[in-house]
Amino acid sequence: MDTILNVSKLCSGYGELPVLHDIDLHVKRGEIVSVVGANGAGKTTLLLTITGHLRAQSGQVLFDGQDVSAEPAHAAAARGLIMVPEGGRLFPFMTVLENLELGAYHQQARAQMKHNLDEVMSFFPILAERRQQLAGRLSGGERQMCAVARAMMGMPKLMMLDEPSLGLAPIMVDRVFELVKQLVATKGLTVLLVEQNVRNALQMCQRGYILEHGQLLKTGSGEDLLRDPDVQRSYMGL
């Protein structure tokens, strides 16, 4: 598998407040890679910087062979680098269908909107049933599915998920994670996942990174990190 995302020596933060320090990570095409850590570790800042919502202070982000370090978020999305924000961030007073259509905002996605919409509706049948329902009336799990489906409408090469388990019941967490794995297996999707739910995130990924206080402490396969005594003690209460 070739590398679709390569982050090197990335430093980022907010004004005078540094958050990320010399981050090096990569994601290979077709992989699920998890970045896990406690609240405040810098996980969301990492995704915002990769996608161009936040300008890096130094370092480089290469996506699909191109340097996107200085590109705005809408340009990165048009390349297929698409983020599902924490909580999904749906438009609650718009219907499910309208939210999905908004995902196809760049030219290539708009040209294939009908085909992509049919695919998304077949993959998420609950959304097909609720297509005329206001998004604000969906359950937590349905909202997260709608947010993932909206991202799929943008034809992502790499989908980045920010805390998809947040606020969901355990049964819905399992369901959402299983759907993401199915998307990778059937659609050739690549996923970068950031999560506080360390066990679930490491169970589903090929490789993982442990982020603490803006620094990467460990990396390895999901299985190896799950067996790591430091990870078990610090993040799983074992």
LUMKEBA-363256 format. One line per field, with one value per atom (N, C-alpha, C): residue number from 1; residue in one letter; atom name; y, x, z. Coordinates in steps of 0.05 Angstrom, whole numbers, plus 5000, padded with zeros to 4 digits. Example, Ala and Ser with C-alpha at 12.3 -4.5 7.8 and 13.67 -1.06 7.14 Angstrom:
2
resi	1:1:1:2:2:2
resn	A:A:A:S:S:S
name	N:CA:C:N:CA:C
v	4886:4910:4934:4955:4979:5001
u	5264:5246:5264:5257:5273:5258
w	5156:5156:5156:5142:5143:5157
//
This chain:
238
resi	1:1:1:2:2:2:3:3:3:4:4:4:5:5:5:6:6:6:7:7:7:8:8:8:9:9:9:10:10:10:11:11:11:12:12:12:13:13:13:14:14:14:15:15:15:16:16:16:17:17:17:18:18:18:19:19:19:20:20:20:21:21:21:22:22:22:23:23:23:24:24:24:25:25:25:26:26:26:27:27:27:28:28:28:29:29:29:30:30:30:31:31:31:32:32:32:33:33:33:34:34:34:35:35:35:36:36:36:37:37:37:38:38:38:39:39:39:40:40:40:41:41:41:42:42:42:43:43:43:44:44:44:45:45:45:46:46:46:47:47:47:48:48:48:49:49:49:50:50:50:51:51:51:52:52:52:53:53:53:54:54:54:55:55:55:56:56:56:57:57:57:58:58:58:59:59:59:60:60:60:61:61:61:62:62:62:63:63:63:64:64:64:65:65:65:66:66:66:67:67:67:68:68:68:69:69:69:70:70:70:71:71:71:72:72:72:73:73:73:74:74:74:75:75:75:76:76:76:77:77:77:78:78:78:79:79:79:80:80:80:81:81:81:82:82:82:83:83:83:84:84:84:85:85:85:86:86:86:87:87:87:88:88:88:89:89:89:90:90:90:91:91:91:92:92:92:93:93:93:94:94:94:95:95:95:96:96:96:97:97:97:98:98:98:99:99:99:100:100:100:101:101:101:102:102:102:103:103:103:104:104:104:105:105:105:106:106:106:107:107:107:108:108:108:109:109:109:110:110:110:111:111:111:112:112:112:113:113:113:114:114:114:115:115:115:116:116:116:117:117:117:118:118:118:119:119:119:120:120:120:121:121:121:122:122:122:123:123:123:124:124:124:125:125:125:126:126:126:127:127:127:128:128:128:129:129:129:130:130:130:131:131:131:132:132:132:133:133:133:134:134:134:135:135:135:136:136:136:137:137:137:138:138:138:139:139:139:140:140:140:141:141:141:142:142:142:143:143:143:144:144:144:145:145:145:146:146:146:147:147:147:148:148:148:149:149:149:150:150:150:151:151:151:152:152:152:153:153:153:154:154:154:155:155:155:156:156:156:157:157:157:158:158:158:159:159:159:160:160:160:161:161:161:162:162:162:163:163:163:164:164:164:165:165:165:166:166:166:167:167:167:168:168:168:169:169:169:170:170:170:171:171:171:172:172:172:173:173:173:174:174:174:175:175:175:176:176:176:177:177:177:178:178:178:179:179:179:180:180:180:181:181:181:182:182:182:183:183:183:184:184:184:185:185:185:186:186:186:187:187:187:188:188:188:189:189:189:190:190:190:191:191:191:192:192:192:193:193:193:194:194:194:195:195:195:196:196:196:197:197:197:198:198:198:199:199:199:200:200:200:201:201:201:202:202:202:203:203:203:204:204:204:205:205:205:206:206:206:207:207:207:208:208:208:209:209:209:210:210:210:211:211:211:212:212:212:213:213:213:214:214:214:215:215:215:216:216:216:217:217:217:218:218:218:219:219:219:220:220:220:221:221:221:222:222:222:223:223:223:224:224:224:225:225:225:226:226:226:227:227:227:228:228:228:229:229:229:230:230:230:231:231:231:232:232:232:233:233:233:234:234:234:235:235:235:236:236:236:237:237:237:238:238:238
resn	M:M:M:D:D:D:T:T:T:I:I:I:L:L:L:N:N:N:V:V:V:S:S:S:K:K:K:L:L:L:C:C:C:S:S:S:G:G:G:Y:Y:Y:G:G:G:E:E:E:L:L:L:P:P:P:V:V:V:L:L:L:H:H:H:D:D:D:I:I:I:D:D:D:L:L:L:H:H:H:V:V:V:K:K:K:R:R:R:G:G:G:E:E:E:I:I:I:V:V:V:S:S:S:V:V:V:V:V:V:G:G:G:A:A:A:N:N:N:G:G:G:A:A:A:G:G:G:K:K:K:T:T:T:T:T:T:L:L:L:L:L:L:L:L:L:T:T:T:I:I:I:T:T:T:G:G:G:H:H:H:L:L:L:R:R:R:A:A:A:Q:Q:Q:S:S:S:G:G:G:Q:Q:Q:V:V:V:L:L:L:F:F:F:D:D:D:G:G:G:Q:Q:Q:D:D:D:V:V:V:S:S:S:A:A:A:E:E:E:P:P:P:A:A:A:H:H:H:A:A:A:A:A:A:A:A:A:A:A:A:R:R:R:G:G:G:L:L:L:I:I:I:M:M:M:V:V:V:P:P:P:E:E:E:G:G:G:G:G:G:R:R:R:L:L:L:F:F:F:P:P:P:F:F:F:M:M:M:T:T:T:V:V:V:L:L:L:E:E:E:N:N:N:L:L:L:E:E:E:L:L:L:G:G:G:A:A:A:Y:Y:Y:H:H:H:Q:Q:Q:Q:Q:Q:A:A:A:R:R:R:A:A:A:Q:Q:Q:M:M:M:K:K:K:H:H:H:N:N:N:L:L:L:D:D:D:E:E:E:V:V:V:M:M:M:S:S:S:F:F:F:F:F:F:P:P:P:I:I:I:L:L:L:A:A:A:E:E:E:R:R:R:R:R:R:Q:Q:Q:Q:Q:Q:L:L:L:A:A:A:G:G:G:R:R:R:L:L:L:S:S:S:G:G:G:G:G:G:E:E:E:R:R:R:Q:Q:Q:M:M:M:C:C:C:A:A:A:V:V:V:A:A:A:R:R:R:A:A:A:M:M:M:M:M:M:G:G:G:M:M:M:P:P:P:K:K:K:L:L:L:M:M:M:M:M:M:L:L:L:D:D:D:E:E:E:P:P:P:S:S:S:L:L:L:G:G:G:L:L:L:A:A:A:P:P:P:I:I:I:M:M:M:V:V:V:D:D:D:R:R:R:V:V:V:F:F:F:E:E:E:L:L:L:V:V:V:K:K:K:Q:Q:Q:L:L:L:V:V:V:A:A:A:T:T:T:K:K:K:G:G:G:L:L:L:T:T:T:V:V:V:L:L:L:L:L:L:V:V:V:E:E:E:Q:Q:Q:N:N:N:V:V:V:R:R:R:N:N:N:A:A:A:L:L:L:Q:Q:Q:M:M:M:C:C:C:Q:Q:Q:R:R:R:G:G:G:Y:Y:Y:I:I:I:L:L:L:E:E:E:H:H:H:G:G:G:Q:Q:Q:L:L:L:L:L:L:K:K:K:T:T:T:G:G:G:S:S:S:G:G:G:E:E:E:D:D:D:L:L:L:L:L:L:R:R:R:D:D:D:P:P:P:D:D:D:V:V:V:Q:Q:Q:R:R:R:S:S:S:Y:Y:Y:M:M:M:G:G:G:L:L:L
name	N:CA:C:N:CA:C:N:CA:C:N:CA:C:N:CA:C:N:CA:C:N:CA:C:N:CA:C:N:CA:C:N:CA:C:N:CA:C:N:CA:C:N:CA:C:N:CA:C:N:CA:C:N:CA:C:N:CA:C:N:CA:C:N:CA:C:N:CA:C:N:CA:C:N:CA:C:N:CA:C:N:CA:C:N:CA:C:N:CA:C:N:CA:C:N:CA:C:N:CA:C:N:CA:C:N:CA:C:N:CA:C:N:CA:C:N:CA:C:N:CA:C:N:CA:C:N:CA:C:N:CA:C:N:CA:C:N:CA:C:N:CA:C:N:CA:C:N:CA:C:N:CA:C:N:CA:C:N:CA:C:N:CA:C:N:CA:C:N:CA:C:N:CA:C:N:CA:C:N:CA:C:N:CA:C:N:CA:C:N:CA:C:N:CA:C:N:CA:C:N:CA:C:N:CA:C:N:CA:C:N:CA:C:N:CA:C:N:CA:C:N:CA:C:N:CA:C:N:CA:C:N:CA:C:N:CA:C:N:CA:C:N:CA:C:N:CA:C:N:CA:C:N:CA:C:N:CA:C:N:CA:C:N:CA:C:N:CA:C:N:CA:C:N:CA:C:N:CA:C:N:CA:C:N:CA:C:N:CA:C:N:CA:C:N:CA:C:N:CA:C:N:CA:C:N:CA:C:N:CA:C:N:CA:C:N:CA:C:N:CA:C:N:CA:C:N:CA:C:N:CA:C:N:CA:C:N:CA:C:N:CA:C:N:CA:C:N:CA:C:N:CA:C:N:CA:C:N:CA:C:N:CA:C:N:CA:C:N:CA:C:N:CA:C:N:CA:C:N:CA:C:N:CA:C:N:CA:C:N:CA:C:N:CA:C:N:CA:C:N:CA:C:N:CA:C:N:CA:C:N:CA:C:N:CA:C:N:CA:C:N:CA:C:N:CA:C:N:CA:C:N:CA:C:N:CA:C:N:CA:C:N:CA:C:N:CA:C:N:CA:C:N:CA:C:N:CA:C:N:CA:C:N:CA:C:N:CA:C:N:CA:C:N:CA:C:N:CA:C:N:CA:C:N:CA:C:N:CA:C:N:CA:C:N:CA:C:N:CA:C:N:CA:C:N:CA:C:N:CA:C:N:CA:C:N:CA:C:N:CA:C:N:CA:C:N:CA:C:N:CA:C:N:CA:C:N:CA:C:N:CA:C:N:CA:C:N:CA:C:N:CA:C:N:CA:C:N:CA:C:N:CA:C:N:CA:C:N:CA:C:N:CA:C:N:CA:C:N:CA:C:N:CA:C:N:CA:C:N:CA:C:N:CA:C:N:CA:C:N:CA:C:N:CA:C:N:CA:C:N:CA:C:N:CA:C:N:CA:C:N:CA:C:N:CA:C:N:CA:C:N:CA:C:N:CA:C:N:CA:C:N:CA:C:N:CA:C:N:CA:C:N:CA:C:N:CA:C:N:CA:C:N:CA:C:N:CA:C:N:CA:C:N:CA:C:N:CA:C:N:CA:C:N:CA:C:N:CA:C:N:CA:C:N:CA:C:N:CA:C:N:CA:C:N:CA:C:N:CA:C:N:CA:C:N:CA:C:N:CA:C:N:CA:C:N:CA:C:N:CA:C:N:CA:C:N:CA:C:N:CA:C:N:CA:C:N:CA:C:N:CA:C:N:CA:C:N:CA:C:N:CA:C:N:CA:C:N:CA:C:N:CA:C:N:CA:C:N:CA:C:N:CA:C:N:CA:C:N:CA:C:N:CA:C:N:CA:C:N:CA:C:N:CA:C:N:CA:C:N:CA:C:N:CA:C:N:CA:C:N:CA:C:N:CA:C:N:CA:C:N:CA:C
v	4976:5000:5025:5044:5069:5088:5108:5127:5149:5154:5175:5200:5197:5221:5218:5239:5239:5265:5264:5288:5287:5309:5309:5334:5331:5353:5375:5366:5385:5398:5425:5440:5458:5460:5476:5484:5505:5514:5537:5552:5574:5600:5618:5642:5636:5645:5641:5614:5599:5574:5550:5538:5515:5490:5473:5449:5424:5423:5400:5405:5385:5388:5366:5373:5356:5329:5330:5306:5293:5267:5251:5228:5227:5203:5199:5175:5170:5151:5152:5135:5123:5097:5083:5080:5080:5077:5051:5053:5030:5023:5038:5032:5046:5035:5050:5055:5081:5089:5105:5098:5111:5128:5152:5169:5171:5161:5160:5175:5184:5199:5212:5223:5235:5261:5271:5297:5319:5336:5357:5349:5324:5315:5329:5340:5353:5339:5320:5303:5320:5336:5353:5373:5385:5404:5391:5366:5352:5350:5343:5340:5368:5388:5415:5425:5418:5428:5412:5386:5370:5380:5387:5395:5424:5440:5468:5487:5477:5495:5511:5500:5513:5513:5535:5537:5526:5508:5497:5519:5518:5537:5528:5502:5492:5463:5451:5424:5422:5398:5393:5372:5376:5356:5350:5325:5315:5297:5304:5287:5279:5253:5242:5253:5257:5266:5296:5311:5340:5354:5375:5391:5408:5402:5417:5434:5437:5451:5479:5493:5521:5524:5501:5503:5507:5522:5526:5500:5498:5474:5465:5485:5477:5465:5473:5462:5433:5428:5401:5383:5392:5375:5368:5387:5381:5360:5357:5336:5309:5309:5283:5279:5301:5301:5313:5296:5305:5296:5315:5310:5309:5290:5289:5300:5324:5337:5324:5330:5320:5327:5307:5312:5313:5310:5310:5337:5356:5383:5384:5370:5371:5398:5405:5428:5418:5424:5411:5418:5442:5450:5445:5429:5420:5390:5379:5351:5334:5308:5290:5292:5292:5294:5320:5342:5367:5367:5355:5353:5336:5315:5297:5312:5326:5341:5362:5374:5394:5381:5355:5342:5342:5345:5344:5372:5387:5416:5422:5404:5410:5399:5408:5404:5375:5359:5330:5316:5323:5310:5318:5343:5353:5338:5333:5320:5291:5279:5251:5249:5271:5271:5249:5246:5227:5198:5191:5164:5161:5180:5178:5177:5193:5193:5165:5153:5126:5106:5108:5090:5094:5120:5126:5116:5120:5112:5081:5067:5038:5028:5042:5034:5041:5063:5072:5072:5049:5048:5065:5068:5084:5113:5122:5150:5152:5131:5131:5133:5119:5121:5148:5162:5187:5211:5207:5228:5254:5255:5280:5290:5276:5283:5305:5323:5343:5329:5337:5324:5327:5349:5353:5333:5319:5299:5271:5267:5241:5234:5208:5199:5204:5201:5206:5188:5163:5144:5151:5158:5166:5191:5210:5235:5229:5211:5204:5190:5172:5159:5180:5199:5220:5237:5242:5258:5242:5216:5199:5198:5195:5193:5220:5242:5268:5271:5261:5261:5243:5221:5203:5216:5235:5249:5267:5274:5289:5273:5246:5228:5229:5222:5224:5202:5210:5190:5183:5203:5199:5212:5196:5207:5208:5232:5235:5239:5222:5221:5232:5253:5264:5255:5237:5227:5218:5198:5190:5176:5166:5152:5171:5197:5216:5217:5212:5215:5192:5171:5149:5126:5112:5088:5067:5049:5029:5013:5006:4990:5006:5033:5050:5055:5056:5059:5035:5011:4987:4988:4997:4998:5018:5042:5062:5053:5041:5031:5009:4992:4970:4981:5001:5013:5026:5038:5050:5028:5006:4983:4972:4972:4962:4981:5007:5027:5023:5018:5013:4988:4967:4941:4942:4957:4956:4979:5002:5027:5035:5020:5028:5053:5059:5083:5080:5103:5104:5122:5114:5128:5135:5160:5169:5176:5161:5163:5174:5195:5203:5198:5188:5177:5178:5184:5179:5150:5137:5109:5091:5088:5076:5047:5032:5003:4999:5013:5009:5019:5042:5053:5034:5023:5005:4978:4969:4944:4945:4968:4969:4977:4987:4998:4978:4983:4968:4979:5006:5018:5041:5046:5068:5084:5108:5127:5136:5138:5149:5178:5196:5225:5234:5247:5258:5285:5305:5332:5342:5336:5346:5332:5309:5294:5265:5252:5224:5207:5191:5176:5147:5135:5108:5104:5085:5077:5047:5034:5006:4996:4970:4958:4962:4961:4963:4941:4917:4894:4898:4907:4911:4933:4955:4976:4968:4951:4941:4924:4910:4893:4908:4933:4948:4955:4948:4953:4983:5000:5029:5039:5029:5037:5026:5001:4989:5004:5012:5025:5054:5068:5096:5102:5084:5090:5070:5046:5026:5017:5030:5024:4996:4984:4957:4957
u	5017:5000:5018:5011:5026:5015:5030:5023:5005:4982:4964:4967:4975:4979:5005:5021:5047:5050:5051:5054:5082:5097:5124:5130:5141:5150:5129:5104:5082:5079:5079:5074:5051:5033:5009:4998:4980:4968:4949:4943:4924:4937:4944:4958:4985:4987:5012:5012:4990:4988:4996:5019:5027:5012:5004:4989:5003:5011:5024:5054:5070:5099:5112:5122:5137:5123:5099:5084:5092:5099:5105:5085:5069:5052:5046:5038:5030:5006:4992:4969:4972:4971:4972:4944:4943:4918:4904:4878:4863:4865:4880:4884:4863:4859:4847:4869:4874:4894:4881:4886:4874:4895:4887:4903:4886:4897:4881:4896:4880:4891:4869:4876:4856:4846:4824:4813:4835:4839:4859:4887:4889:4916:4924:4905:4912:4901:4883:4873:4858:4839:4823:4841:4859:4878:4893:4901:4915:4898:4873:4855:4850:4846:4841:4865:4888:4913:4917:4912:4915:4896:4871:4851:4852:4869:4872:4853:4838:4821:4839:4862:4881:4908:4922:4947:4970:4986:5009:5029:5042:5063:5089:5093:5116:5110:5127:5123:5108:5102:5091:5069:5049:5027:5027:5033:5031:5007:4989:4965:4965:4964:4963:4986:5009:5033:5036:5017:5018:5020:5036:5039:5014:4998:4973:4975:5000:5004:4992:4993:4983:4956:4944:4918:4895:4874:4850:4834:4816:4801:4784:4772:4756:4772:4798:4815:4823:4828:4835:4812:4787:4763:4760:4765:4762:4782:4804:4824:4815:4795:4786:4794:4804:4812:4789:4773:4747:4745:4736:4734:4705:4699:4673:4678:4668:4675:4661:4672:4661:4631:4615:4586:4571:4586:4573:4568:4560:4554:4535:4513:4491:4477:4462:4444:4417:4410:4387:4360:4358:4332:4330:4349:4347:4342:4330:4324:4350:4347:4369:4379:4360:4368:4383:4374:4388:4416:4419:4446:4464:4453:4470:4478:4459:4465:4487:4488:4508:4536:4538:4564:4577:4560:4571:4575:4592:4595:4617:4636:4656:4647:4660:4650:4647:4667:4666:4644:4641:4619:4592:4589:4563:4555:4575:4570:4560:4567:4559:4540:4526:4510:4488:4474:4452:4462:4484:4496:4505:4519:4530:4508:4486:4464:4450:4447:4435:4453:4479:4498:4496:4496:4495:4469:4446:4421:4419:4432:4431:4449:4471:4489:4478:4463:4451:4420:4407:4378:4362:4372:4356:4355:4375:4374:4355:4353:4333:4305:4300:4274:4268:4290:4287:4293:4295:4306:4291:4265:4251:4247:4260:4259:4280:4274:4294:4317:4341:4364:4366:4355:4355:4338:4321:4303:4314:4338:4350:4361:4364:4377:4407:4422:4450:4465:4458:4471:4464:4438:4430:4444:4448:4462:4490:4503:4531:4532:4513:4512:4507:4490:4484:4510:4525:4550:4570:4572:4590:4580:4554:4542:4546:4543:4548:4577:4596:4624:4628:4614:4617:4607:4587:4577:4599:4619:4642:4663:4658:4677:4705:4707:4733:4752:4777:4799:4808:4808:4814:4793:4779:4760:4772:4770:4780:4757:4755:4733:4742:4728:4735:4715:4724:4708:4680:4678:4652:4635:4648:4633:4622:4629:4622:4592:4583:4554:4537:4548:4532:4531:4508:4506:4525:4536:4555:4546:4521:4511:4513:4508:4510:4539:4557:4586:4595:4587:4595:4583:4559:4546:4560:4566:4579:4607:4622:4649:4648:4628:4625:4618:4602:4596:4620:4637:4662:4680:4682:4698:4687:4661:4648:4654:4654:4660:4689:4707:4735:4737:4723:4725:4711:4689:4673:4677:4686:4688:4717:4736:4764:4771:4756:4761:4785:4798:4820:4810:4817:4806:4827:4827:4842:4823:4824:4804:4818:4806:4816:4794:4803:4783:4794:4776:4782:4776:4758:4751:4774:4794:4819:4815:4800:4797:4784:4761:4747:4764:4778:4793:4816:4830:4853:4844:4820:4810:4803:4796:4787:4809:4832:4852:4874:4888:4912:4935:4937:4959:4947:4961:4952:4975:4968:4987:4975:4992:4984:4993:4974:4980:4975:4995:4993:5007:4992:5003:5016:5002:5012:5036:5043:5066:5058:5069:5065:5084:5072:5088:5095:5075:5079:5064:5074:5060:5064:5046:5048:5021:5019:4994:4973:4948:4927:4929:4935:4937:4960:4983:5007:5001:4988:4982:4962:4943:4923:4937:4958:4973:4994:4999:5021:5013:5029:5022:5018:5034:5031:5004:4996:4970:4947:4949:4928:4925:4948:4947:4936:4945:4939:4911:4902:4878:4856:4861:4840:4835:4848:4843:4851:4870:4878:4905
w	5000:5000:5000:4983:4983:5003:5010:5031:5019:5031:5021:5038:5063:5081:5095:5094:5108:5123:5149:5166:5178:5175:5185:5200:5224:5241:5245:5248:5248:5276:5276:5301:5295:5314:5310:5337:5337:5361:5355:5376:5374:5384:5365:5373:5386:5411:5426:5441:5439:5453:5436:5440:5425:5434:5416:5423:5413:5387:5375:5372:5378:5378:5361:5337:5320:5315:5305:5300:5273:5274:5251:5250:5229:5225:5196:5189:5161:5160:5138:5134:5106:5104:5078:5066:5040:5026:5034:5042:5049:5079:5094:5123:5140:5164:5186:5206:5211:5231:5252:5278:5300:5315:5323:5341:5367:5389:5413:5435:5454:5476:5492:5515:5533:5521:5533:5525:5530:5510:5512:5503:5492:5482:5457:5442:5416:5392:5396:5374:5354:5363:5345:5331:5346:5334:5311:5314:5293:5268:5270:5247:5234:5251:5240:5224:5233:5220:5194:5194:5170:5148:5156:5136:5128:5141:5133:5148:5167:5183:5202:5208:5226:5212:5210:5196:5213:5202:5217:5222:5246:5252:5239:5235:5221:5214:5197:5189:5162:5154:5128:5129:5112:5108:5078:5071:5044:5041:5022:5017:4988:4984:4957:4940:4953:4939:4936:4946:4943:4970:4971:4996:5000:5021:5026:5051:5061:5086:5087:5064:5064:5050:5043:5029:5049:5040:5057:5057:5076:5080:5056:5042:5019:4997:4994:4974:4981:5006:5015:5011:5017:5013:4984:4966:4938:4929:4943:4936:4947:4964:4976:5005:5017:5046:5062:5074:5085:5114:5131:5160:5169:5186:5200:5228:5233:5259:5283:5306:5331:5333:5339:5341:5315:5292:5266:5254:5271:5261:5238:5241:5221:5223:5202:5203:5213:5238:5250:5238:5226:5215:5185:5175:5147:5148:5127:5126:5123:5128:5124:5095:5076:5048:5042:5052:5048:5059:5083:5095:5078:5067:5050:5024:5012:4988:4992:5016:5022:5022:5027:5026:4999:4978:4950:4940:4954:4947:4927:4923:4902:4875:4854:4827:4820:4826:4818:4833:4859:4874:4864:4857:4847:4821:4805:4779:4783:4806:4811:4834:4841:4865:4865:4843:4843:4848:4834:4837:4866:4876:4904:4924:4920:4938:4939:4915:4915:4930:4927:4941:4971:4980:5008:5020:5006:5017:5019:5000:5001:5024:5029:5051:5078:5080:5105:5102:5102:5097:5116:5141:5160:5151:5137:5127:5103:5087:5066:5077:5099:5112:5124:5133:5147:5129:5103:5085:5086:5092:5094:5123:5142:5170:5176:5194:5202:5216:5210:5221:5251:5262:5291:5306:5292:5305:5304:5293:5292:5319:5324:5349:5346:5368:5367:5347:5347:5328:5299:5294:5267:5258:5276:5269:5260:5275:5268:5241:5236:5210:5188:5193:5173:5168:5188:5185:5168:5173:5157:5128:5125:5098:5083:5097:5084:5075:5091:5083:5058:5057:5034:5008:5011:4988:4975:4991:4980:4967:4964:4951:4963:4989:5002:4993:4991:4990:5018:5035:5064:5080:5097:5115:5143:5156:5183:5202:5222:5241:5268:5278:5303:5324:5342:5364:5356:5337:5329:5351:5372:5393:5414:5412:5433:5437:5462:5469:5460:5448:5438:5459:5459:5475:5464:5481:5472:5448:5446:5424:5398:5399:5376:5368:5388:5382:5365:5374:5359:5331:5328:5302:5283:5293:5277:5269:5287:5281:5260:5262:5243:5215:5214:5188:5175:5192:5181:5170:5184:5174:5148:5146:5121:5098:5103:5082:5072:5091:5083:5065:5074:5060:5032:5030:5005:4986:4997:4981:4977:4988:4985:5000:5021:5036:5054:5060:5079:5103:5127:5151:5171:5180:5203:5225:5247:5269:5293:5306:5332:5352:5375:5395:5424:5442:5471:5478:5463:5468:5458:5474:5466:5457:5473:5467:5439:5435:5409:5386:5389:5367:5360:5380:5374:5364:5372:5362:5332:5322:5294:5274:5285:5267:5260:5237:5231:5247:5249:5265:5282:5304:5321:5331:5341:5353:5380:5400:5426:5428:5431:5432:5461:5472:5499:5501:5510:5513:5487:5464:5439:5427:5439:5429:5425:5404:5400:5417:5434:5453:5443:5430:5421:5394:5378:5354:5350:5336:5331:5321:5317:5309:5331:5323:5343:5364:5355:5374:5394:5383:5401:5421:5413:5432:5453:5445:5464:5486:5478:5498:5513:5505:5518:5547:5567:5595:5601:5589:5594:5583:5560:5548:5565:5573:5590:5616:5629:5654:5652:5631:5629:5617:5599:5583:5586:5597:5599:5628:5647:5675:5684:5670:5677:5692
//
